[in-house]
Amino acid sequence: MIPPAAVTAPEAGLPLVPLVDLQLVRRHLLAGFLWLLASMFAGLLVSLQFLGRYPIDFVEIFSPGRVRMVHTNLVAFGFLLNCLAGMAYWVVPRLTGLPLQWPRFAHCNFWLMQLMGTALVVMLLGGHAQAVEWGETPVALDPLVALVAVGFFINIGACMLKIGRRPVYVTLWYFSAATIWTALTYLMGNYLPQFFVAGAAGGAIAGLYIHDLVGLFVTPLGWGAMYYFVPLLLNRPIYSHALSLIGFWGLAFFYPLQGVHHFLWSPIPMYAQYGAVVSTIAIEIVVATVIVNFFLTLRGQTDQLRTNLPLRWFYTGMVLYFVTCLQCSIQVLLSVQKIIHFTDWVVGHAHLVMFGVFGFWLFGVIIHLWPRLTGKPWWSHQLNVWHYWLSTAGLLVMFLDLLVAGVMQGFEWRNMAPFESSIIASVPFWAVRTVAGLVIAAGQICLAWNIWKSRGALARAPMVPFVEPAGAGAKPA
Ligand code: HEM
């Protein structure tokens, strides 16, 4: 199927098509950002429950337990999935030199993804959920989630497969690995514990799923984006290709072994728990090589962190990634677990990684790409700067606040204080969390307003000859 906008390239006899489907990229980024707003609204509501001020607890469908699931699931299947898809639809054609092979299919998949997000909200609020953490998507909806994920991966995979045996840049290593890992992760997490493996073994698989959804779906796409955008923004190659490959293989080797660290001190056999602890600490060493690589790439140009906003988002997210992994290698110790398990420490950690790392990288993508999609500069640079500072300050306050709250709660429980006493002591921390959430939300309103004011017609993408999907051995443009 040839995209509708095709014209003919007389010299080659091939139709010319835009290299990047700008409308598709724009739709995905915008939809992802709107889902983020919805998710944050749900998060703010739930945070009020902790203060005993939940405004609509008399309406069953808006009960806090359900709204919490909406908050966490929209972050993953609304915000991250959409924005990562938009980013990949920009990056993959540029790196392979090939436009998407089935653009109409990609647009259909976009609408399916939004249908899935809407159905997810409706079903979770309706009280239909699966008893798998992060896999709460109702069983009836799981096939649709899998379908849109597979649809996305087929679209980028078709370009990647067609470049044949040509050496590929590390970004495509990450992206192609993500296509395989995600499918396996999703099927494993949503079907094995539900239908085949019960008890502690099911718990071990669920832990693997929670961890791999972040580590083998979001992380490879996120690092792939870093390797693409940072050298581009700095206008210089990555410092060491060898170090980038160590990062890739380290992720591939150590990440899948860590899942059980979500259930330390549980009935899962101790050898599996020890294995998870060791590989969690090991990955910190791998992460260090990646961070060194990026800082060496920046050498001599640190001033750009002040002047180049997308670059600042990428590097802030990367430093927070290092902090997350460092925190992970501490909190995974069995002695530390005795204190922080089940406390707000973990919630702080979750916000740091999901928002402070992947969310921040995706903001870097949005800030960099939006003017290239609309053909208009940002309406206000200052609003984008406000967005950066409000998001960063709000996140750091929320993270530190929950970290301290977690330690306090853990010691209260260890000292056998009455549970109510730990709740009373937590209320000020939860109040700070709500305020920090409001600050983050104010930041997103700045970006939303700026996006609205900077809207415009689509920019023009570079045109390339279209090569038939079936053309075996076809050379990319
Ligand atoms: C307006 C800002 C936000 C507020 C007020 C907020 C609030 C909350 C609350 C109250 C919970 C439930 C905690 C619990 O059950 O103990 C939660 C969980 C969670 N939130 Fe947020 N949130 C916000 C933004 C975000 C963002 C932007 C992300 C990711 C991009 C995110 C990711 C998560 C995750 C992953 C969890 C699950 C944590 C866990 O189970 O350990 N939140 N949030």
Residues whose N, C-alpha, C, O or C-beta is under 5 A from the ligand:
A	BS01	HEM	M40 G43 L44 V46 S47 T72 V75 V346 V347 A350 H351 M354 F355 G359 R433 G437 L438 I440 A441
